[in-house]
Amino acid sequence: MKNVERLFIRQEVTQREEEGCDVGNIRDQIEKAVQTNDSKALNDLYDHLDALEPAKSFTYEEPSALAEIRQLRPDGPRRVPISISEEDLHNRIYGGWLGRAAGCSLGKPVEGWPRERIDDYLESHQALPLDNYLPYDGKLINEHLKSSTLGNIEFMARDDDMDFPILGLIALEERGTSFTARGISNVWMSYMPANLLYTAERAAYRNFTMGHMPPESASFRNPFREWIGAQIRADIFGYVAPGWPEKAAELAFKDASISHVKNGIYGEMFVAAMLAATYISDDIVEIINIGLSEIPEKCRLAEAINKTLCWCEQLNDWEAVWSKIKAEYGHYSGVHTINNAALVVLGLYFGTSDFEKGIVVSVRSGWDTDCNGATVGSILGLKFGANALPSKWIGVLNDRLMSSVREFNDNKISELARRTSTIAKNVLALPDEGLVAEGVSKDINDNPFIGKWIFDLGFDLQTVFIEPDLSCMQEDQYGQRQKLENAKIEGLRISFDFIIEKAGFGFEANFEGELIGNTIQGTGSGSGFDFEMGGERS
């Protein structure tokens, strides 16, 4: 890992500038250290960048903790009771999955292309304006992308934009809506090959293996932490929270926080909340504003979304609005959250009553075309439902989605929708949540968790002491106690990291569980496997 600083430090300077920090003349120092191969100097310079704070002139408010984010968000409909039949719920969620797949397939062959290059390609192949999937030209489009082009589509080809909803679905099925950020990281390590993750996600995965767990995994040597990776992971959390944008945003936050900070987190929360809002409104502007109600009012992302909405309403011409977005936000990386979220809003606004126009506008706009096409397709697909989507866009997929997620390589999209609907039904039945769960005293000295617990791992026993301050201590075979890392007790839920000693060596594990009567029931995970784990008071 000694070359991490060399690989990432130039991008880190840009990231720190975008966060409002004064980096001074550090670029010159970095170039000197790179040229002389001075690893210590590079590490010291990286530490210096990490320690910088935004300048006082930086007027945005951009925290990365959920409680602080909620304090800075505008008013919004946190939860709206809805009535929906099981058939309609499945049709809507199936539409979301299909719409996401269609939009992703449309944008996949031209991912990273600027708008001008896309339109030149379409014009030279008599396909402008675009009204179907892109024609294939082997001289200009890589052969491995042929399966996502006109006349060659037999399924949704593997793409990380489609892997992530499956990973999120697995986390929800295995751990419920009370999953933790650490739980998501364990799902990734159990089901997803590291070499098929990119930018912020790959950096976070590397950090997991080095012992930097969430939220540190998002920030340690990760200069991509405000890029689009979290935003493309939002969908499953919006699908399962009908009419409950606050819950969708909370689930998205926990997922995003393992790899992103600030606007990187807000992008996922914004999209998840919009998806939840499609169950309660047909007005796309209202849906966008509900999404905004779950992120800080004075962050860069909110500013970009509000400006884009104003341009859409004033100009009523998507190409003119695109020019405004390009001029204002074109300086960001082509895979940054902020500029691509603006294109998502552009596609949604002009696709409000036309699925095809929505995904075509978002893809023809360039930058991260498969991500933006997928997000717009997902929101419009959930809004319209599967039965209303044009057959030319979804029929060619043949209800199949290929994935790199272990055990889920070849999927029926309808089955993914059925599994998602099952979770959504359970979420619909959840009560509103207060700060303190029912049955748990607000008096910390009267907390039912306090005491000695014996946890049965199935293959070993572990002794854990929960102290009056709710810290957790693990007792080893010699009676020595060690404080457990990342211990958290919220309501009836508990999670902590611990060490399993086996055959003379130890490995790190994580536990997530719930207090049920006089027992704690949950799941442990570590070293690539999961195990049932229960605790009884001693």
C-alpha positions in Angstrom: 0.0 0.0 0.0 3.0 2.3 0.0 2.1 3.7 -3.4 -1.4 4.8 -2.4 -0.2 8.4 -1.8 1.6 8.5 -5.2 -1.6 7.3 -6.9 -4.1 9.5 -5.2 -2.5 12.6 -3.9 -3.0 14.8 -7.0 -6.7 14.1 -6.9 -6.7 14.7 -3.2 -5.6 18.3 -3.8 -8.5 18.8 -6.1 -10.9 17.2 -3.6 -9.7 19.5 -0.8 -10.0 22.5 -3.0 -13.6 21.5 -3.9 -14.3 21.1 -0.2 -13.3 24.8 0.4 -9.8 24.3 1.7 -6.8 26.6 0.8 -4.2 24.2 -0.5 -1.6 27.0 -1.0 1.4 25.9 -3.1 1.2 22.2 -2.1 1.0 21.0 -5.7 4.6 22.1 -6.3 5.7 20.2 -3.2 3.8 17.1 -4.3 5.4 17.2 -7.8 8.9 17.5 -6.2 8.2 14.5 -3.9 6.8 12.4 -6.8 9.8 13.2 -9.0 12.3 12.2 -6.2 10.2 9.2 -5.2 10.2 10.5 -1.6 7.6 8.3 0.0 7.9 9.9 3.5 7.3 13.4 2.0 4.3 12.2 0.1 2.8 10.6 3.2 3.4 13.8 5.2 1.9 15.9 2.5 -1.2 13.7 2.4 -1.5 14.0 6.2 -1.3 17.8 5.8 -4.1 17.7 3.2 -6.2 15.6 5.5 -5.8 18.1 8.3 -7.0 21.1 6.3 -10.3 22.8 7.2 -12.6 24.7 4.8 -11.8 28.4 4.7 -14.1 30.8 6.6 -15.2 32.2 3.2 -16.6 28.8 2.3 -20.3 29.4 2.9 -21.6 25.8 2.5 -22.6 23.6 5.4 -21.6 20.0 4.6 -21.5 17.6 7.5 -21.1 13.8 7.1 -23.0 12.6 10.2 -26.7 11.8 9.9 -27.8 13.8 13.0 -26.0 16.9 11.7 -27.4 16.4 8.2 -30.9 16.2 9.6 -30.4 19.4 11.5 -29.6 21.3 8.3 -32.2 19.9 6.0 -35.3 22.0 5.0 -38.9 21.0 6.0 -40.3 18.0 4.2 -42.9 15.3 4.3 -40.8 12.8 6.4 -43.4 10.1 6.0 -46.8 10.1 4.3 -49.2 7.1 4.9 -50.1 5.4 1.7 -52.5 2.6 0.6 -51.2 0.3 -2.1 -52.2 -3.2 -3.2 -49.6 -5.9 -3.3 -50.1 -6.1 -7.1 -49.5 -2.4 -7.6 -46.5 -2.4 -5.3 -44.9 -5.2 -7.3 -45.7 -3.5 -10.6 -44.1 -0.2 -9.4 -41.0 -1.9 -8.0 -40.7 -4.1 -11.1 -40.9 -0.9 -13.2 -38.1 0.6 -11.1 -35.8 -2.4 -11.7 -36.7 -2.6 -15.4 -36.3 1.2 -15.9 -33.0 1.1 -14.2 -31.8 -1.7 -16.4 -33.0 0.0 -19.6 -31.4 3.3 -18.8 -28.2 1.6 -17.8 -28.1 -0.4 -21.1 -28.7 2.7 -23.1 -25.8 4.6 -21.6 -23.4 1.7 -21.2 -21.7 1.8 -24.6 -20.9 5.5 -24.4 -20.0 5.8 -20.7 -17.6 8.7 -20.2 -18.2 10.2 -23.7 -18.8 14.0 -23.8 -22.1 15.1 -25.3 -20.6 16.3 -28.5 -19.0 12.9 -29.2 -22.2 11.1 -28.5 -24.2 13.2 -30.9 -21.5 13.0 -33.6 -21.6 9.2 -33.3 -25.4 9.2 -33.5 -25.5 11.5 -36.5 -22.9 9.5 -38.4 -25.0 6.4 -37.9 -28.4 8.1 -38.8 -29.6 7.6 -35.3 -30.1 11.2 -34.2 -32.4 12.1 -32.5 -32.0 8.9 -30.5 -35.2 6.8 -30.2 -33.8 3.4 -29.5 -30.7 1.7 -28.2 -27.4 2.8 -29.8 -26.3 1.2 -33.0 -23.0 -0.8 -32.8 -19.9 0.2 -34.6 -16.9 -2.0 -33.7 -14.5 0.7 -34.8 -15.7 3.1 -32.2 -17.4 1.0 -29.4 -15.5 -1.8 -27.6 -16.6 -5.3 -28.5 -17.4 -6.2 -24.9 -20.1 -3.5 -25.0 -21.8 -4.9 -28.1 -24.3 -6.8 -25.9 -25.8 -3.4 -24.9 -26.4 -2.1 -28.4 -29.3 -2.1 -30.8 -30.2 -5.6 -32.1 -27.7 -7.3 -29.8 -29.4 -7.1 -26.4 -30.6 -10.3 -24.9 -30.4 -9.4 -21.2 -29.1 -6.6 -19.0 -25.3 -7.1 -19.2 -23.3 -7.1 -16.0 -22.7 -3.5 -14.7 -21.8 -2.2 -11.3 -24.9 0.1 -11.5 -26.9 -3.1 -11.3 -24.6 -5.0 -8.9 -25.2 -2.5 -6.2 -29.0 -2.8 -5.9 -28.5 -6.6 -5.5 -25.9 -6.1 -2.8 -28.3 -3.7 -1.0 -31.1 -6.2 -1.4 -29.0 -8.9 0.2 -28.1 -6.6 3.1 -31.8 -5.9 3.7 -32.8 -9.5 3.5 -30.0 -10.7 5.8 -30.0 -7.8 8.3 -33.3 -5.9 8.0 -33.6 -2.2 7.9 -31.5 -1.9 11.1 -28.4 -2.9 9.2 -25.3 -0.9 10.0 -22.6 0.6 7.8 -20.3 -2.1 9.0 -22.9 -4.7 8.0 -22.9 -3.3 4.5 -19.1 -3.5 4.3 -19.3 -7.2 5.4 -21.9 -7.9 2.6 -19.5 -6.3 0.0 -16.6 -8.4 1.2 -18.7 -11.6 1.2 -20.4 -11.1 -2.2 -18.5 -8.7 -4.4 -15.1 -9.1 -6.1 -12.8 -6.2 -5.3 -11.5 -5.9 -8.8 -15.0 -5.1 -10.1 -15.3 -2.0 -7.8 -14.0 1.4 -8.9 -12.8 4.7 -7.5 -14.4 5.4 -4.1 -15.7 1.8 -3.7 -12.4 0.2 -4.4 -10.7 2.6 -2.0 -13.2 1.7 0.7 -12.8 -2.0 0.0 -9.0 -1.6 0.3 -9.5 0.2 3.6 -11.7 -2.6 5.0 -8.9 -5.1 4.4 -6.5 -2.7 6.2 -8.7 -2.5 9.2 -10.1 1.0 8.4 -13.8 0.3 9.0 -16.8 2.7 8.5 -16.8 5.7 8.7 -13.0 5.9 8.4 -13.1 3.7 5.3 -14.8 6.6 3.5 -12.1 9.1 4.1 -8.8 7.4 4.5 -6.7 7.9 1.4 -9.9 8.1 -0.7 -9.9 11.2 -2.9 -13.0 9.9 -4.8 -15.3 10.3 -1.7 -17.6 12.8 -3.4 -17.8 11.0 -6.7 -20.9 9.3 -8.1 -20.4 5.8 -6.6 -22.8 6.2 -3.7 -25.5 7.9 -5.8 -25.8 4.8 -8.0 -26.4 2.6 -4.9 -29.5 4.5 -3.7 -32.3 2.7 -5.6 -33.0 -0.3 -3.5 -33.4 1.9 -0.4 -36.0 4.1 -2.1 -37.9 1.1 -3.5 -38.4 -0.4 -0.1 -39.6 2.8 1.7 -42.9 3.7 0.0 -44.0 7.2 1.1 -41.2 7.4 3.7 -38.4 9.6 2.2 -36.8 10.0 5.6 -36.4 6.2 6.1 -35.1 5.9 2.5 -32.5 8.6 3.1 -31.5 7.0 6.4 -30.9 3.7 4.8 -29.0 5.4 1.9 -26.9 7.3 4.4 -25.7 4.1 6.1 -24.8 2.6 2.8 -23.1 5.7 1.5 -21.1 6.4 4.6 -18.8 3.4 4.1 -17.2 5.0 1.0 -18.3 8.6 0.8 -18.6 11.9 2.7 -20.5 15.2 2.3 -22.0 15.6 -1.2 -21.1 12.0 -2.0 -23.4 10.9 0.8 -26.1 13.5 -0.1 -26.3 12.2 -3.6 -27.4 8.8 -2.4 -29.8 10.2 0.1 -31.3 12.6 -2.5 -32.0 9.8 -5.0 -33.4 7.4 -2.4 -35.7 10.1 -1.0 -36.9 10.9 -4.6 -37.7 7.2 -5.2 -39.7 7.0 -1.9 -41.5 10.2 -3.0 -42.7 8.7 -6.3 -45.2 6.7 -4.2 -46.9 9.8 -3.0 -46.7 12.3 -5.9 -46.9 12.3 -9.7 -45.4 15.8 -9.9 -41.7 15.4 -10.8 -40.8 18.9 -9.4 -42.4 17.9 -6.1 -40.5 14.6 -6.1 -37.2 16.4 -6.7 -38.0 18.9 -3.9 -38.8 16.0 -1.5 -35.4 14.6 -2.4 -33.9 17.9 -1.5 -35.7 18.0 1.9 -33.5 15.1 3.1 -30.1 16.8 2.5 -28.5 20.0 3.9 -30.2 23.1 2.5 -26.9 24.9 2.1 -24.7 22.3 0.4 -23.2 22.4 -3.1 -25.4 19.6 -4.3 -28.7 21.3 -3.2 -27.5 24.5 -4.9 -26.8 22.7 -8.1 -30.2 20.9 -8.1 -32.1 24.2 -7.4 -30.3 26.0 -10.1 -31.0 23.2 -12.6 -34.7 23.2 -11.7 -34.8 27.0 -12.2 -33.1 26.7 -15.6 -35.5 23.9 -16.6 -38.5 26.0 -15.8 -37.2 29.2 -17.3 -35.8 27.8 -20.6 -38.0 24.8 -21.2 -35.3 23.4 -23.6 -33.2 20.6 -22.4 -30.2 21.4 -24.6 -30.2 25.0 -23.4 -30.3 23.8 -19.8 -27.5 21.4 -20.6 -25.3 24.3 -21.7 -26.0 26.0 -18.4 -25.0 22.9 -16.4 -21.9 22.4 -18.5 -20.8 26.0 -18.0 -21.5 26.0 -14.2 -20.4 22.4 -13.3 -18.3 21.2 -16.1 -15.1 21.7 -14.0 -16.0 18.6 -11.9 -14.8 15.2 -12.8 -17.1 13.4 -15.3 -17.9 10.9 -12.5 -18.6 13.5 -9.7 -21.9 13.5 -7.8 -22.8 17.1 -8.3 -22.6 17.6 -12.1 -24.2 14.2 -12.8 -27.0 14.8 -10.3 -27.8 17.9 -12.3 -28.1 15.8 -15.4 -30.4 13.4 -13.6 -32.7 16.3 -12.7 -32.5 17.4 -16.3 -33.6 14.0 -17.5 -36.4 13.7 -14.9 -37.8 17.1 -15.7 -38.0 16.6 -19.4 -39.1 12.9 -19.0 -41.8 13.7 -16.5 -44.5 12.1 -18.7 -42.2 10.3 -21.2 -39.9 7.5 -20.1 -38.1 7.4 -23.4 -37.3 11.2 -23.4 -36.1 10.9 -19.8 -33.4 8.3 -20.4 -32.5 9.7 -23.8 -31.9 13.2 -22.5 -29.8 11.9 -19.6 -27.6 9.7 -21.8 -27.2 12.2 -24.6 -26.0 14.7 -22.0 -22.8 12.8 -21.6 -20.5 12.3 -18.5 -21.5 9.2 -16.6 -24.1 8.1 -19.1 -24.9 4.6 -17.8 -25.2 5.8 -14.2 -27.5 8.8 -15.1 -29.6 6.7 -17.5 -30.0 4.1 -14.8 -31.1 6.6 -12.1 -33.5 8.4 -14.4 -34.9 5.1 -15.7 -35.3 3.8 -12.2 -37.2 6.9 -10.9 -39.5 7.1 -13.9 -39.9 3.3 -14.0 -41.0 3.4 -10.3 -43.3 6.3 -11.1 -45.0 4.7 -14.1 -44.8 1.0 -13.2 -43.7 -1.9 -15.3 -47.0 -2.2 -17.2 -46.6 1.3 -18.6 -43.0 1.1 -19.8 -42.5 0.9 -23.6 -41.8 -2.7 -24.8 -39.0 -1.6 -27.1 -37.0 -0.6 -24.1 -37.7 -3.4 -21.7 -38.8 -6.3 -23.9 -35.3 -6.9 -25.2 -34.0 -7.5 -21.7 -36.0 -10.8 -21.5 -36.4 -10.3 -17.7 -32.7 -11.2 -17.2 -30.0 -9.3 -15.4 -26.4 -10.6 -15.3 -24.3 -9.7 -12.2 -20.9 -10.2 -10.6 -22.5 -10.6 -7.2 -21.6 -14.1 -5.8 -24.5 -16.5 -5.9 -26.6 -14.0 -8.0 -24.9 -14.1 -11.4 -27.9 -14.7 -13.5 -31.1 -13.1 -12.2 -34.8 -12.8 -13.2 -35.6 -9.1 -12.9 -39.1 -10.0 -11.9 -37.8 -12.2 -9.0 -35.6 -9.3 -7.8 -38.7 -7.1 -7.8 -40.7 -9.8 -5.9 -38.0 -10.0 -3.2 -37.8 -6.2 -3.0 -41.6 -6.0 -2.7 -41.5 -8.4 0.3 -39.2 -6.0 2.1 -41.2 -3.0 1.1 -44.4 -4.6 2.6 -42.5 -5.1 5.9 -41.3 -1.5 5.9 -44.8 -0.2 5.2 -45.9 -2.0 8.4 -43.1 -0.4 10.6 -44.2 2.2 13.2 -42.7 5.7 13.3 -39.5 5.6 15.2 -38.7 7.8 18.2 -35.3 8.6 19.6 -35.7 5.9 22.3 -37.2 2.6 21.4 -40.2 1.3 23.4 -39.1 -0.7 26.4 -35.7 1.0 26.8 -35.4 3.4 29.7 -34.0 6.9 29.0 -32.1 6.5 32.3 -28.7 5.1 31.2 -28.3 3.4 34.6 -31.5 1.5 34.1 -30.6 0.2 30.6 -31.4 -3.5 30.2 -28.2 -4.1 28.2 -26.0 -3.4 31.2 -24.4 -6.6 32.6 -22.5 -9.7 31.7 -23.5 -11.6 28.6 -22.3 -15.0 27.2 -22.5 -15.1 23.4 -22.8 -18.5 21.7 -21.2 -18.4 18.3 -22.1 -22.0 17.5 -18.4 -23.0 17.6 -17.2 -20.9 20.6 -18.4 -18.9 23.5 -17.5 -15.2 24.1 -18.0 -13.2 27.3 -19.0 -9.6 26.9 -19.5 -7.0 29.7 -21.7 -4.0 28.9 -20.8 -1.2 31.3 -23.1 1.5 32.7 -21.7 4.0 30.2 -22.8 1.4 27.5 -19.2 0.6 26.5 -18.6 -3.0 25.7 -15.7 -5.1 27.1 -14.6 -8.5 25.9 -13.1 -11.0 28.4 -10.4 -13.4 27.1 -9.7 -16.9 28.4 -7.3 -15.4 31.0 -10.0 -13.1 32.5 -8.5 -10.0 30.9 -10.9 -7.4 29.5 -10.4 -5.4 26.4 -12.7 -2.6 25.1 -14.6 -3.5 22.0 -14.4 -1.2 19.0 -17.3 0.5 17.2 -19.7 -0.5 20.0 -23.1 1.1 19.5 -26.4 0.7 21.4 -29.4 2.4 19.8 -32.9 1.6 21.2 -33.1 -2.2 21.2 -30.2 -2.6 18.7 -26.6 -3.3 19.5 -23.5 -3.7 17.4 -19.8 -4.1 18.1 -16.5 -5.5 16.7 -14.8 -8.3 18.6 -11.9 -10.7 18.2 -12.4 -14.5 17.8 -9.4 -16.5 18.9 -9.0 -19.8 17.2 -6.1 -22.2 17.0 -3.6 -19.7 18.3 -4.6 -16.8 16.1 -7.4 -14.2 16.1 -9.5 -12.6 13.5 -11.8 -9.6 13.6 -15.6 -10.1 13.5 -18.6 -7.9 13.8 -21.9 -8.5 15.6 -25.3 -6.9 14.9 -28.2 -7.9 17.1 -31.4 -7.0 18.9 -32.5 -7.3 22.5 -35.5 -9.7 22.7 -36.6 -10.2 26.3 -33.6 -11.4 28.2 -31.6 -12.5 25.2 -29.6 -10.7 22.4 -30.1 -12.3 19.0 -28.3 -11.4 15.8 -25.6 -12.3 13.3 -21.9 -12.3 13.4 -19.6 -12.0 10.4 -15.9 -12.0 9.8 -13.2 -13.5 7.5 -15.7 -13.9 4.7 -18.4 -15.9 6.5 -21.5 -15.2 8.6 -22.8 -17.1 11.6 -25.8 -16.9 13.9 -24.9 -15.5 17.3 -27.0 -15.2 20.5 -26.2 -13.8 23.9 -27.8 -14.6 27.3 -27.4 -12.7 30.5 -25.0 -14.5 32.9 
